[in-house]
Amino acid sequence: MPILRSQEFVSANVSYTEHKLGAVDVNNDGKINSKEAKKLGDLADTFELFRIGRTSVDRSAFQTFYQSYVRVCAKSGALPTDLQDNYQNWLQA
């Protein structure tokens, strides 16, 4: 993996998650259910870890969690498996 450009990656994830979550929340109820989550692409694996035990998740709660998670992992310099695909996709964008 190339050198982690953490601050850029963290910043890019703010608008990226807002866009992706908004696009899959088809009924615009502010919640993401398991059917909608299947359309999250590279966010789906992290979403499923966050969703364990729940049928749906508040969109803003996941966004807050995800952005904090990315920030902490990026700062550490080591991305867990569920974020490595997101980082590669971001680099290639």
MOKABEL-V261353 format. One record per helix or strand of 2 or more residues. SS is the DSSP state (hx for helix, st for strand). FROM is the first residue (numbers start at 1). LEN is the number of residues. If there is no record, write none. Layout:
SS	FROM	LEN
SS	FROM	LEN
This chain:
hx	6	19
st	31	3
hx	34	4
hx	41	11
st	56	3
hx	59	18
hx	81	12
